[in-house]
């Protein structure tokens, strides 16, 4: 088994090696081909001095170097080269044709590196640690016994919220994962250094042009824009930044035991979809006594309910959010609930993302209007009022946070690392062509079908940070 | 056999037959030089293909004419080329 795995890895490395060599080689091949087209005799179409070979003597009518040069020319060849603005590491800069994860894995194997050091930065309001590609990458690399060092900006620790600090501490608890703090961001010319290999004679660096490439979110290390390039350098001269090691305990948030608690939720809420909301609040009542006091105090009415979630845009997640709020209303009772408006803020749906038709409960609505109408109908079907605000991504905090404020001005704040997206259901068709009212009715029928169940998703668990302030 | 399908920066596939045929000969000759064989050892052709829905392209194909096994020796030839080129 191990031998097969080893052979498979060796074969993969061979294929990757040939691929990288081939890419460089192609540039030379096309440059030489272009030179062939630049006839030294400056002929009209083709001649023995350029592309008219003996074996092409009967194909003269199909040869015209001028037509060919309209295609294969200096401009086209320049597109194969690294533009000067991307030479972050000087002449040693080279375009990286792989995705950052593949590039790191390939390089670590090739040069027998001990591990990799990954850099983070950019404004903290762009961070989404829970769903970040760096977090996923860290788990993958550490799982293969590759050391991962993550460098955080020095000032970030004080500004991270409880949930984010808890996530980082959880990562630092893993073998092979270590956090460092640096006062200065590592730059290479105009580029932002994304990662470097460590523990080997050959040190490879990767950098990107925009600061967003080092933001601790799902786009970390990703170069998506067509006018941007991931740049690599092997053994180049890159300035070294001073770093301080940070242990998991330093990262772990300070918890006020009376008012705060962090819940790791696994499969506790698996069960009937209809009971999802009730199960959720029962968990809070059981685990968070400060929250229970607020929820069960008959003297306190609900003053406001707010929820922020950038990514709630499918009938399933909208429905689960609705079930949470409906169960909250049932726990506090009609009198304490009164006529409060549920204030929900989410991100604009990008209409150009509609590559495929939506047909399943977890597919996305294609535009803001129908999402808003369906959710309002859904809430009004249980006598609740909903205000839905659509905003741009940068205008919404990255936290998925539910805040319930009571008339005493006490607040119960629940932060979700993944929102309600953690919970999934079996394949369920949903008719997106129906009107808003009909879609709300459709969802209510799905809820009331006892066969429709909710289960924990692919992620190992989800984290809730519950706080009373 | 080696096959190329070229696209320009405007995302347009190479579809003019004469331009494609001429480029094919130029690439064939360059490839022969790079791997150190006579250009007559390598044949070349263009073939119209559909690289993606709604698009046509003249595909460039280069192959051994005498079954001499150059294609199967490609990795060795490439390594030698890289060495000469300093890669």
Interface residues (C-beta under 8 A of the other chain):
Chain A: X18 X21 X22 X24 X25 X28 X29 X30 X32 X33 X34 X35 X36 X37 X46 X50 X51 X53 X54 X55 X56 X59 X62 X63 X64 X65 X67 X68 X70 X71 X72 X75 X76 X79
Chain B: X6 X8 X9 X14 X16 X17 X18 X19 X21 X22 X23 X25 X26 X27 X29 X30 X31 X33 X34 X39 X40 X43 X75 X78 X79 X81 X82 X85 X87
